[in-house]
Amino acid sequence: MAISWTRRHILSLADFTPAEYNVVLQTANSFREVLSRRTKKVPTLQGQVVTNLFFEPSTRTRSSFELAAKRLSADILNFAPGSSSLTKGETILDTAKTYLAMGTDMMVIRHREAGVPQAIAAEMDRMGVSVGVLNAGDGQHEHPSQALLDLFTITTLLDQEHPRLEQLQDKKIAIVGDILHSRVARSNIWSLTASGAEVHLAAPPTLLPKLFADFVTPSAAIPSAISGPMGSEPVAEAQTLTRRLFLHWALEPALENADFVMTLRLQKERMTHHLLPSLREYHQQFGITRDRLKYCHPDVKVLHPGPVNRGVEISSDLMDDPRFSLISQQVTSGVAVRMALLYLMGSRTEQA
Ligand code: NCD
């Protein structure tokens, strides 16, 4: 596969270029095809070691990375904090260095504090080792692989053969729920605004502080001239893209004619104050139900990164309704997208 990928670490989507998004989408689509075969395994990362360092609980992200690594024939080590030397006082950095000494090639890191994967990546660079670090969720900061699998889920729905970032140009996407605590929302804001979609955030003011209005600088110049899927075709015309982000403290304006609605879990474990009167009231005002979808585009689809508080951010029947819900497709997409990310990091071309 002729690709050009130079990123050693995947820590944030803030500086991802359209060409990079398209390389991820195209590569993930090739792996989706592999996963549809009878033999769902390729020898791509044979002999390489991928270590899952999850310092915070996880079901789907951790299993999805594990399966992705296995499908690529890598050896996978799974670290579980509860039964590790962390309980004996070892630092996180020393834990990472232990896995490095065992020959780890890539580390997939999740931590409840923002910045931990970045700190480990910086230390690896300082040591001059070529280990790649992938951020699998750091505090309230970012969760790049989740946003990329969301992007893949949406773009393959629009074009199964050739998913591309620019398919989302001028689509309306609503992100609803606990935006304040959500790393998924932050990563999705970067990817979706880079696509030229209109992104509408909706939540009560306590979960959507005004500072989100400045989250992206509308005039921030990112090259929007989308190059070919592999970044190889000539760019038609150099333009800059305006990131379009809107804030709403009510649900209806965000849903109005929306093509996609992303709901987010209320992250009760991160709420340090009483930010909501009650879950019932939250559901009445911001819960996504079939009835509420009448404000949206008739073909609207609903996403949720999981885990779900059924009946709180989304009604139980809507969650299970295949006419609207893309939730299980998101989980399926996750494996192909994470295979793509591990593959790209593993086959990186060294920069001069
Ligand atoms: C999310 C996470 O951990 O950030 N879940 C996930 O990775 N699928 C969202 C959440 O926990 O609500």
Residues whose N, C-alpha, C, O or C-beta is under 5 A from the ligand:
A	BS01	NCD	R60 T61 G137 H143 R265 P305 G306 P307
